[in-house]
Structures are given as C-alpha cells and as structure tokens.
Amino acid sequence: MHIYSHTKAVWNLTDTVMVEITVLISLCFLLTSSGWLVWAYHLPAQMSAERTDMVVMVAGYLFQAVGIGIFSLILRRKPAYIYRILPVSLGMHAVCMIPAAVSPVETVTLITGFLMNIFCGIIAGYYLYELTINVLEDRRASVFGIGYALSIAASWLLSLIDEGAFYYSEKILAICAVLTGIILIYVRRLRQHENTNQGLVPDVRSLGSGTAGRKYLCSVCLMIVLFGIVYSCGFSFPTEDIGKFVNVELSRMVYAAGLIIAGFITDRSRKYGALLALTALIIPFIIHILQGEILPRILFWVLSYFFFGFYSIFRVILFTDIASDKKIMFLSGAGLLFGRIGDAAGEGICIAITDDGIIFVCIAALFFGTAVFLFFQFYPQLYLGGFHQGERIMEKVECFVLIYDLTVRERDVLLLILKKMTNEQIAESLAVSENTVKTHMRNLLRKTGCSNRKELIGKYMSFS
C-alpha cells in the first residue's frame, strides 16, 4: 500500500480541525486587536503623541509578552488549568476594555489598558498552543496566516462603519462583547473534540538536551528579539501622522496579504519562508534613508507591512515547530513573546533617538548584523535537511497510527520507543507511571500483531 493513499486519508481526517483552529485564531485576534486599537485611539485625547507611542507600542507590547509568559508558565506547571484560564482571561479582557476605551481619567485608562494587554497575551498563548497540538506541522503556517488575515479583513470592514469613526466610538465595545461570547461558546465546542483532535503532531524535531540545547534555544530567542528590534526600527510611524497620512486599517490589508502568502510559502518550505523573513530586514534601512520624504516613506512603510507577514509567520511557526517536542510544549507561544519584546525595544529606540539618523542607523545595523549571525548559527541544523526529513517522518507516523487504529497516547509511546527509550524513560517523559506505559505497550503490540519491542520497531521501519 502506498504512503500517498495513507497521507490523503490523514489530510481528510484533519481538514475539519484545521478549519476550527483557523476560526479560533481569527476570532481571538479580531477581539484582542480591536481592543488594542480602541485603547490606542483613546489615549491621544489624554496625552501627547510621543507619550502615546511609548505607552501603546512599548509598554503595551511588553504587557502582552507578560501575558504570554503567564500562559506558558501555567502550561508548564499546571497544564490542567489552561482551559480554565481562557474563560477568565476573556472575561477580564472585556471588563478592562470598557474603562480603557472610555475613561476620562488618564490613570484609569493606563492601568486598565495594561491589564487588557496582559489578557491579550494570555489569549494569544492559548490559541498558539491549540495551533501546536492540533495542526499538522506543514499546515500550521497557512492556518495561522489565514486566521490572522481574516481577522484583519474583518477589522478593516469594521473601520468603514460610520465613515471611518467606528473604532473611535463606543459601539465597538458592543461588537467586542459579542465576539467574547462567541469565542466562549466556540471554545467549549472545541473541547468536546479534544480527545479526537489532539495529538496530530508527532515529535519530529529536537533541540537536543542539556547545556547545548539550552544555549541553542537562548540563541534562537535572542535572534527573534533582534529581528523584532530591526523590524520595529523601520516599521514605526509617529502616532501624530496616523490619520493624516496613513489609514492603519487599510494598510493592515497589505499585512493580511503578506500573511497569507507567507503562510503558504512557509508550509511549502520552512527554509524559503525563513530566508524571506531575514531578507526583509533591509527595509527598515531604506525607510530611514528616506527621512523627510513623506510619500516614498509611506510606500516603503506599506511594503514593510507586507513583509512583516513573513516575519510574523516565521517567529510564531519557528517555536510551534520546536514545541512539537512535548517536553517543551510550553514554548509554543515563545515566538510571539520574544517578538513582542523585540517590537517594544525597537519602538523604544525609535522614540529615544529618532532625531539622530546616523546613530539610529548604526544601532539598527549592529542589531541587524547580530541577528543575521545568530540566524545562520541555527539555520543549517533547522533548515538544511531537517524539515523535509521531519515531514516524511510525520507522514509515516500518522499513516501508521491511522492503519493500526492507535490512540493518541499509544502514538506518543510509539514515538519514544522509536527513540530507543526504556519504559522508565518513557514514563518520565510522558509524566505517567511505568505501569501505564506497560499497558500502552501491550496495546501497541496487540494492535500491530507484534510480540516484542524489536518486532514493533521492525514493522514500523518496513512500513511504507
């Protein structure tokens, strides 16, 4: 029997899951981005444009990173709580959004806005976790890109209401309240399919263990931060010019197009998606060469929005791929977390030294050079031979699971058996007892018609 027919069956099996996660990402991002925009539009009435930039683009992003970090910590320490924290976060996000959008008191607007951004981060951490555990590796980028693009398109349509004043009015709060309710209902429906949907992603990539693995991971995190800094250095645009020269929502449609194209390219080849994200780092330098040239600068600013789609996909998918290893599943949102830190740092640099172009370009060039150096440190390991091999392993494992009707846990045990782990090591890796592992082992042997571990490995290796 050919592997193509097996793979086609797996694709059909997961199409519904992909649609569900795409819708989840779209709804959540539409809600959180709408709240962020309303807050950003409300602040200029209470403070200067420069201070608004600091609050929204620096502090706001950092608080989002805090929220993602909180979700990651809960996922690592108390994974049973992750489905409880989402309804709480959605409710608190809605509660905080109201004063953040309408309060006449600056302090109240700031505090509730910062809290809202923390809950934005927790919500983002949740849907990135769902993306990691429920979507096959070579479809994640498309699902994420389409989900974000749909929410951006919806945001643009909302911005057309009331002659472009909808996001400046309190009406948007009613829309966000409805969205919150829809997401709560939708997530409850997804949980009903949890047992059948989860576990579609095999462990095909590893960072290694011990000191080397930690150093590698730290380098990747630093690289994402530096990417964010360089992008933000050219991607920033003064708040006082928003509305005068730039329609933010319409420009984000260019970002949506970039996300969709980047998603398909990245799923087809992680290598080319990563290289395009890296190549686009040159755009910030072009933008700052054009200081004072309003029209060309706006055009390149819009172009940077398009290529920002490649970076957005790259930073998220890099870590969802890494987090396919169940031992570090809590890192599924780390790409967005460290990306937000980089975004905030880049915006802070822009605001601090925007009047000194030479120093600014020198600093951006330093960050650019360091980011490129780190990129090519891990590039050979991650993209030159690793992904396509992992792709084939993924297909083979899922076909094997489908043919022999294995459960999610039996599949997990099989993957670890193929790594030549002992029962004790498997139990430790899966956080279960050794007796539980033995039970799964007996079921594996019975379903596959094998009498021992060696025969099981042989059957899998000869499976095609």
C-alpha positions, 0 to 999 in steps of 0.5 A: 500500500502506498504512503500517498493513499495513507497521507490523503486519508490523514489530510481528510481526517484533519481538514475539519480541525484545521478549519476550527483552529483557523476560526479560533485564531481569527476570532481571538485576534479580531477581539484582542486587536480591536481592543488594542486599537480602541485603547490606542485611539483613546489615549491621544485625547489624554496625552501627547503623541510621543507619550502615546507611542511609548505607552501603546507600542512599548509598554503595551507590547511588553504587557502582552509578552507578560501575558504570554509568559503567564500562559506558558508558565501555567502550561508548564506547571499546571497544564490542567488549568489552561482551559480554565484560564481562557474563560477568565482571561476573556472575561477580564479582557472585556471588563478592562476594555470598557474603562480603557476605551472610555475613561476620562481619567488618564490613570484609569485608562493606563492601568486598565489598558495594561491589564487588557494587554496582559489578557491579550497575551494570555489569549494569544498563548492559548490559541498558539498552543491549540495551533501546536497540538492540533495542526499538522506541522506543514499546515500550521503556517497557512492556518495561522496566516489565514486566521490572522488575515481574516481577522484583519479583513474583518477589522478593516470592514469594521473601520468603514462603519460610520465613515471611518469613526467606528473604532473611535466610538463606543459601539465597538465595545458592543461588537467586542462583547459579542465576539467574547461570547462567541469565542466562549461558546466556540471554545467549549465546542472545541473541547468536546473534540479534544480527545479526537483532535489532539495529538496530530503532531508527532515529535519530529524535531529536537533541540537536543538536551542539556547545556547545548540545547539550552544555549541553542534555544537562548540563541534562537530567542535572542535572534527573534528579539533582534529581528523584532528590534530591526523590524520595529526600527523601520516599521514605526510611524509617529502616532501624530501622522496616523490619520493624516497620512496613513489609514492603519486599517487599510494598510493592515490589508497589505499585512493580511496579504503578506500573511497569507502568502507567507503562510503558504510559502512557509508550509511549502518550505520552512527554509524559503519562508525563513530566508524571506523573513531575514531578507526583509530586514533591509527595509527598515534601512531604506525607510530611514534613508528616506527621512523627510520624504513623506510619500516614498516613506509611506510606500516603503512603510506599506511594503514593510507591512507586507513583509512583516507577514513573513516575519510574523509567520516565521517567529510564531511557526519557528517555536510551534515547530520546536514545541512539537517536542512535548517536553517543551510544549510550553514554548509554543507561544515563545515566538510571539513573546520574544517578538513582542519584546523585540517590537517594544525595544525597537519602538523604544529606540525609535522614540529615544533617538529618532532625531539622530539618523546616523546613530539610529542607523548604526544601532539598527545595523549592529542589531541587524548584523547580530541577528543575521549571525545568530540566524545562520548559527541555527539555520543549517541544523533547522533548515538544511535537511531537517524539515523535509526529513521531519515531514516524511517522518510525520507522514509515516507516523500518522499513516501508521497510527491511522492503519493500526487504529492507535490512540493518541497516547499509544502514538506518543509511546510509539514515538519514544520507543522509536527513540530507543527509550526504556519504559522508565524513560518513557514514563518520565517523559510522558509524566505517567507511571511505568505501569501505564506505559506497560499497558500502552505497550501491550496495546501497541503490540496487540494492535500491530500483531507484534510480540516484542519491542524489536518486532514493533520497531521492525514493522514500523521501519518496513512500513511504507 
